[in-house]
Amino acid sequence: MYPLHLDVSGRRVLVAGGGPVAARRARDLADAGADVLVVAPALCEDLRDQLDRVTWEPREVEPADVADVWLVHTATGDPQADAAVAAAADALRIWCVRADDAQASAAWTPVVVRRDDVTVSLTTGADPRRAVALREALSRWLDSGAAPLRRRRSGPGRVTLVGGGPGEVDLLTLRGRRRLAEADVVVVDRLAPTAVLDDLDPEVEVVDVGKTPDHHPVPQEEINRIVVGHALAGRRVVRLKGGDPYVLGRGGEEVLACRAAGVQVEVVPGVTSAFAVPAAAGIPVTHRGLSRSVTVVSGHDEVDADALARIEGTLVFLMGVTMLPRISADLVRAGKPASTPVAVVENGWRATQRTTRGTLADIAGLAAARGVRSPAVIVVGAVAGMEEVTEGVPVAYRPHS
């Protein structure tokens, strides 16, 4: 066999048959941009759902149907009909894939793994289950970030904002990990899962723009300029952030900067620390009978204590350690009961994770006495008073019996 990938965009392809196999062939061809002609007396439901993308002639297929097509797929369920169409195609030197008889076919459809602009196809002869197993293994390899996905030829640049989650590499999404494997430049935050950088191609440029409380060595406008500049130079850029880019992560500002410069931009969501860090400490942000809603607030800025005090659900403050004394005092002053439980979780999902629990009345003093520092997530509400967990050990939340 001679493996070959075909550009079928705009070219007519005949699919003979109306069953599930024909439906899969028609769908793949339509996805590739082919002008798909389906000839069959009736169609299965999956193929009927594709009538907006294929042309259907409701009749039995005839050998003459192969004229003026570039490729033929037969899946009629009738070996004699398939053989007749294949013979007509062969006489006109048109490639024909027979679903009924691989040995008699002149061409074969491989199993395929697609990831963006990477397509891997393979065949194992008369052992399709083996091919499927190999496809699954290839899929895992590509998604793991271990595959060498970086381009070796120049091309258009792009930017991908990747949410890295609360810090552990294995909380990255598969798509985020794959985008990192494709990157030429990674612009990284302090709270991102920086351990993943050790797995990148040595030629990848890493730009550290990490911020700490009250210390921003690289202003946001300069970060925007760096990201856009590399993309305009034809590089694939990953902006690796902690948590989720769109949850108090200034992802919207960076997307707008890319769009203003005409740069292709994509956002890969991440596991937000607003929910994941409390979960690591055994605190669900919602719980039946305790809280039916959750409000995420930036603790770095002025807060509307009067509005927040009226909220019955859970309050989660990000970047609020420095402002904790003021936040707790303002909430009590606005009418929130001083006995409201509060939990401050430092370094969620890391080996140094630690939880400090108290109430609005005493949490500021407790946190100061224990030397609580950022990064930390502050949880205010009844859920913060749920069962204690072993400090320093991230755990999965187990509901009460």
C-alpha positions in Angstrom: 0.0 0.0 0.0 1.1 3.5 -0.7 -0.2 5.9 2.0 -1.5 9.2 0.7 -3.5 12.2 2.0 -5.9 13.8 -0.5 -7.2 17.3 -0.8 -10.9 16.7 -1.7 -12.1 20.3 -1.1 -14.5 21.3 -3.8 -14.1 17.9 -5.6 -17.1 15.6 -6.1 -17.0 12.3 -4.3 -19.5 9.5 -4.7 -20.8 7.7 -1.6 -22.9 4.7 -2.6 -25.2 3.6 0.2 -27.3 5.1 3.0 -26.4 3.2 6.1 -24.2 4.0 9.1 -20.9 3.3 7.3 -21.9 5.5 4.4 -22.9 8.2 7.0 -19.4 8.1 8.5 -17.8 8.4 5.1 -20.0 11.2 4.0 -19.4 13.1 7.3 -15.6 12.9 7.0 -15.7 13.9 3.4 -18.0 16.8 4.0 -15.7 17.9 6.9 -12.8 17.9 4.4 -14.8 20.2 2.1 -15.7 17.6 -0.6 -18.8 17.9 -2.8 -20.5 14.8 -1.6 -23.0 12.9 -3.7 -24.9 10.2 -1.9 -26.8 7.7 -4.0 -29.1 5.3 -2.0 -32.9 4.4 -2.0 -33.1 5.4 1.7 -31.0 7.0 4.4 -30.3 6.2 8.0 -30.9 8.9 10.6 -27.3 10.0 10.9 -27.1 10.5 7.1 -30.4 12.4 7.0 -28.9 14.8 9.5 -26.3 15.7 7.0 -28.6 16.6 4.1 -27.6 20.3 4.5 -24.0 19.3 3.6 -24.5 16.5 1.0 -26.5 15.9 -2.2 -28.8 12.9 -2.1 -30.3 11.1 -5.1 -32.9 8.6 -3.7 -32.4 5.6 -6.0 -30.2 2.5 -6.5 -26.6 3.3 -7.4 -25.5 2.6 -11.0 -22.0 2.1 -12.5 -22.5 5.2 -14.6 -22.6 7.2 -11.3 -18.8 7.1 -11.1 -18.4 9.4 -14.1 -17.1 12.9 -13.2 -16.1 12.1 -9.6 -12.7 12.0 -8.1 -13.2 9.3 -5.6 -15.8 6.6 -4.8 -16.9 5.0 -1.5 -19.2 2.0 -1.7 -21.2 0.9 1.3 -24.5 -0.4 -0.1 -24.6 -3.6 1.8 -25.0 -5.5 -1.5 -21.6 -7.0 -2.5 -22.7 -7.3 -6.2 -23.7 -3.7 -6.4 -20.4 -2.6 -4.7 -18.4 -4.8 -7.1 -20.1 -3.3 -10.1 -19.5 0.2 -9.0 -15.9 -0.6 -8.1 -15.3 -2.2 -11.6 -16.7 0.9 -13.3 -14.5 3.1 -11.2 -11.5 1.0 -12.0 -12.2 1.2 -15.7 -12.1 5.0 -15.5 -9.0 5.0 -13.3 -10.9 6.4 -10.3 -10.0 5.2 -6.8 -12.7 3.2 -5.1 -12.9 2.3 -1.4 -15.1 -0.8 -0.8 -16.5 -1.1 2.7 -17.7 -4.7 2.1 -14.5 -6.3 1.0 -11.1 -4.9 2.0 -9.2 -7.5 0.1 -11.0 -6.6 -3.2 -10.7 -2.8 -2.6 -8.3 -0.6 -4.5 -8.1 1.9 -1.6 -8.6 1.9 2.1 -9.7 4.5 4.7 -7.3 4.5 7.7 -8.2 5.3 11.3 -7.3 8.9 11.9 -6.2 11.1 14.8 -6.6 14.8 14.2 -5.3 17.6 16.5 -5.7 21.0 14.9 -3.2 21.1 11.9 -1.8 17.6 12.8 -3.3 14.6 11.1 -2.1 11.1 11.8 -3.5 8.2 9.9 -2.7 4.5 10.1 -3.9 1.1 8.9 -3.1 -2.4 10.0 -4.5 -4.4 7.1 -7.2 -6.8 8.1 -6.9 -6.1 11.9 -9.1 -3.0 12.5 -9.3 -3.5 16.3 -5.5 -3.2 16.4 -5.7 0.0 14.5 -8.3 1.4 16.9 -6.1 0.6 19.9 -3.1 2.3 18.2 -5.3 5.3 17.5 -6.2 5.6 21.2 -2.6 5.4 22.2 -1.6 8.1 19.7 -4.4 10.3 20.9 -3.1 10.0 24.5 0.4 10.8 23.3 -0.6 13.9 21.4 -2.8 15.2 24.3 -0.2 14.5 26.9 2.1 17.2 25.6 5.0 14.7 25.1 4.6 14.7 21.3 7.0 17.1 19.4 4.2 19.4 18.1 6.2 22.6 17.5 6.3 23.8 13.9 9.6 23.5 12.1 8.6 25.9 9.3 7.5 29.4 9.6 3.8 30.3 9.6 1.3 32.7 10.9 1.5 33.6 14.6 -1.2 33.2 17.1 -1.8 33.6 20.8 -3.4 31.1 23.2 -4.4 32.1 26.7 -4.1 28.9 28.8 -5.6 28.6 32.2 -3.1 26.6 34.2 -5.3 25.8 37.2 -4.3 26.3 40.8 -0.7 25.2 40.3 -0.4 21.4 39.9 0.6 20.3 36.4 -1.9 17.5 36.3 -4.8 20.0 36.7 -4.0 21.5 33.3 -6.5 20.6 30.6 -5.4 18.4 27.7 -5.9 21.2 25.3 -3.8 23.5 27.4 -1.0 20.9 27.6 -1.2 20.4 23.8 -0.9 24.2 23.2 2.2 24.3 25.3 3.7 21.5 23.3 3.1 23.6 20.1 4.4 26.9 21.5 7.4 28.9 20.4 7.1 31.4 23.2 5.5 31.0 26.7 4.7 34.1 28.7 4.2 32.9 32.2 2.7 34.1 35.5 4.0 33.4 39.0 1.0 31.3 40.0 1.0 29.2 36.8 2.1 25.5 37.0 5.7 26.4 36.2 6.9 22.8 36.6 5.4 22.1 33.1 8.1 24.4 31.6 10.7 21.7 32.3 9.0 19.5 29.7 9.1 22.1 26.9 11.3 22.0 23.8 14.7 23.6 24.8 14.3 26.1 22.0 11.0 27.5 23.5 11.5 31.0 24.8 10.1 31.5 28.3 9.2 35.1 29.4 8.5 35.5 33.1 6.1 38.3 33.8 5.2 37.1 37.3 3.5 39.5 39.7 3.5 39.5 43.5 1.2 41.6 45.7 1.9 45.3 45.3 4.8 44.5 43.0 4.2 44.4 39.2 7.6 44.4 37.5 6.0 44.0 34.1 2.9 46.2 33.7 -0.2 44.7 32.0 0.3 47.0 29.0 3.9 45.7 28.5 2.6 42.1 28.8 0.1 42.8 26.0 2.9 44.3 23.9 5.1 41.2 24.4 2.4 38.8 23.6 1.2 40.6 20.5 4.8 41.4 19.3 5.8 37.7 19.3 2.6 36.7 17.5 3.1 39.4 14.8 6.6 38.0 14.3 5.1 34.6 13.3 5.4 32.8 16.6 2.9 30.7 18.4 2.6 32.2 21.9 1.1 30.7 25.0 0.1 33.1 27.8 0.2 30.7 30.7 -1.8 31.9 33.7 -2.8 30.5 37.0 -6.4 29.5 37.5 -8.7 30.6 34.6 -7.9 33.5 32.3 -11.3 34.9 32.5 -11.7 34.8 36.3 -9.9 37.9 37.7 -7.0 37.0 35.4 -7.1 40.0 32.9 -7.6 37.6 30.1 -10.2 39.8 28.5 -7.7 42.7 28.3 -5.2 40.5 26.6 -7.7 39.1 24.1 -8.8 42.6 23.2 -5.2 43.6 22.6 -4.7 40.7 20.3 -7.8 41.4 18.3 -6.9 45.1 18.0 -3.6 44.0 16.4 -5.3 41.5 14.1 -3.7 38.5 15.9 -5.5 35.2 16.0 -6.3 34.4 19.7 -7.8 31.5 21.5 -8.7 31.0 25.2 -8.3 27.6 26.9 -10.2 27.7 30.2 -8.6 26.5 33.3 -9.7 25.2 36.7 -10.3 28.4 38.7 -8.7 28.6 42.1 -11.9 30.2 43.4 -13.5 26.7 43.4 -10.5 24.3 43.2 -8.6 25.7 46.2 -11.6 25.5 48.6 -12.2 22.0 47.3 -8.6 21.0 48.1 -9.3 21.9 51.7 -12.6 20.0 51.8 -14.8 23.0 51.4 -17.5 22.9 48.7 -18.5 26.4 47.7 -22.1 25.3 47.4 -23.8 22.7 49.5 -27.4 21.7 49.9 -29.0 23.3 52.9 -26.0 25.7 53.4 -25.4 27.6 50.2 -27.1 27.6 46.8 -24.9 30.3 45.2 -21.3 31.5 45.1 -19.9 35.0 44.4 -16.3 35.5 43.4 -14.8 38.9 44.4 -11.5 40.5 43.9 -10.1 41.2 47.3 -7.4 43.4 45.8 -9.8 46.3 45.1 -12.4 48.1 47.1 -15.4 45.9 47.8 -19.1 46.9 48.1 -19.5 45.5 51.6 -23.2 46.6 51.8 -24.1 44.6 48.7 -22.0 41.6 49.7 -23.4 41.4 53.2 -26.9 40.9 51.7 -25.8 37.8 49.8 -26.9 34.6 51.5 -24.6 32.3 49.5 -20.8 31.8 49.7 -18.4 34.6 49.2 -15.0 33.7 47.7 -12.3 36.4 47.7 -9.2 36.1 45.5 -6.0 38.2 46.1 -7.5 39.4 49.5 -4.9 38.5 52.2 -3.6 42.0 52.6 -7.1 43.4 52.7 -8.5 40.7 55.0 -8.8 42.9 58.1 -10.7 45.5 56.2 -12.9 43.0 54.3 -14.0 41.2 57.5 -14.6 44.4 59.4 -16.5 46.0 56.6 -18.8 43.0 56.2 -19.6 43.0 59.9 -20.2 46.7 59.8 -22.6 46.2 56.8 -24.7 43.6 58.7 -23.0 40.3 58.1 -23.1 38.3 61.4 -19.7 38.4 63.1 -20.1 34.6 63.7 -20.1 33.9 60.0 -17.5 31.1 59.3 -14.4 32.0 57.3 -11.6 29.8 56.0 -8.4 31.0 54.4 -6.6 28.4 52.3 -3.0 29.1 51.4 -1.1 27.4 48.5 -4.0 25.2 47.4 -3.1 21.9 45.9 0.6 22.3 46.8 2.6 20.5 49.4 2.6 23.7 51.5 -1.2 23.9 51.6 -2.6 25.3 54.9 -6.1 26.2 56.1 -6.8 28.8 58.7 -10.4 28.8 60.0 -12.3 31.3 62.1 -15.2 33.8 61.9 -15.5 37.3 60.6 -14.9 38.4 64.2 -11.5 36.8 64.6 -10.1 35.7 61.3 -7.9 38.7 60.7 -6.2 38.2 64.1 -5.8 34.4 63.5 -4.4 34.9 60.0 -1.9 37.5 61.3 -0.8 35.3 64.2 -0.2 32.4 61.8 1.6 34.5 59.2 -0.9 33.8 56.4 0.5 34.9 53.1 -0.7 34.9 49.5 -1.5 33.1 47.3 -4.6 32.3 49.3 -8.3 32.0 48.8 -10.7 33.4 51.4 -14.1 31.6 51.8 -16.9 33.4 53.7 -20.1 31.6 54.6 -21.6 28.5 56.2 -19.6 26.1 54.0 -16.4 27.4 55.5 -17.4 25.9 58.8 -17.7 22.3 57.5 -15.6 19.5 58.7 -11.9 20.1 59.2 -9.3 18.3 57.1 -5.7 17.5 57.6 -3.7 20.6 57.0 -1.2 20.5 54.2 -2.8 17.5 52.4 -5.1 18.3 49.5 -8.2 16.1 49.7 -11.2 15.5 47.6 -14.4 16.7 49.3 -16.5 13.9 50.8 -20.0 15.0 51.7 -21.4 14.4 55.2 -23.2 11.1 55.7 
